[in-house]
Each structure stands twice: as structure tokens, then as C-alpha cells.
Amino acid sequence: MKRQRGITLVELLMTLAIAAILLSLAAPSFRRMILANSMSTGVNTFTSDMRYARSEAVRLGGRVILCRSDDPENATPTCAANASTSGGKGWATGWVIFHDRDASNTWTAGDPVLRVQAPLSGVDAVLENADANNSTMFRFAATGRLMESANARLNFGGSNYDDKLKRVICVSAGGRSRIAGDGTTSCGTNNE
């Protein structure tokens, strides 16, 4: 008589149970990786746009503004009136960079829009430690310096993120930005 080859139902069920256990152990690691990637993308996008606005101010020889916007993708974008929204998303709602030719601190028809950032998905950003003029915008002079004399701190995070994933962007009055991370909530002495 020939010997049968194959697997029994019990063996198949045991293999599936072991695979399910291994997948359930790996799933949280993937979630953390996705959150870390989302955070990194948001922070890098913002710091890149800060550097771009600063360099454009120098290149154009005039005021360039990076402002938080509730409607950045609108044909006529507007700067937000305050640093947070009713949803508490702050800068995560998006921003606009424009050349403020008339020095009005708001976008007008004669001001060319240099760059627009759509809302960030999954990231909340709240502006802290800034004077009243700096809560919704960063104004760069032709020298590349911030027009406000105060340093600023942007905390990137949200309820989905543990402290190790949260990041802080430190902006000096000189207009330079840097990223502090791994749960840090401050920029250190003199925001340097």
C-alpha cells in the first residue's frame, strides 16, 4: 500500500495559529514605524520650507513670509488669524510662503506665492514660546533674519505619538532652524 503524503488538518491549524501569533507581535512595530515616518516627513517638510523662505528673502532682497493657513490650497490663500484651530491642529493645517512686496504682513493680489504646503496627515504642530506677532507667521527680512526678535519653538506631535517620537523645531531670531528630538520639549539655552 502506498504511503499518503500531505498534511493533516491539525498540522495546518497549528501552523496558522503560530503565524497569527507572530503577526500580532509584529503589528505594533509596524505602527510605530509608520508613525515615525509620518513625523519625520512633517518635520523635514517644515524645516525645508523654513530654509527655503529664508533663502528666498535673501535672493529676492525683500520680505518673505511663511504663514500658517487654514486654506493653503485655495486660489487666494490667507494667513491664519491665530496659531491654533478649532481642531487644535495648529501648523499641521498647512502653510503658504509668499513674497510680501507691499510689506502688509498678509497675502495680497500683488504678492507672488512661492510655495504652498497642503495639510500634514497625522501630525499636530503647536507654536509655543513666541511673541504675539510670531504666533502664525515667520517674517524673513532681506538679510535672512527673522523680523521678530523672539526665538520660536514648534512642537510636532499629537495624541498618536509617544514622547520618543515627538520632535521640536527650534528657530532662532537669526532665522536659523534646527530639529531637536527624542522626546525633547525645549530648545536649550538661547534656542541655539
TAURVEN-V119279 format. One record per run of one state. SS is the DSSP state (H for helix, E for strand, C for the rest). FROM is the first residue (numbers start at 1). LEN is the number of residues. If there is no record, write none. Layout:
ss:from:len
SS:FROM:LEN
SS:FROM:LEN
This chain:
ss:from:len
C:1:8
H:9:52
C:61:3
E:64:5
C:69:21
E:90:1
H:91:3
C:94:1
E:95:5
C:100:13
E:113:5
C:118:6
E:124:5
C:129:3
H:132:3
C:135:2
E:137:4
C:141:5
E:146:1
C:147:5
E:152:6
C:158:9
E:167:5
C:172:5
E:177:4
C:181:8
H:189:3
C:192:1
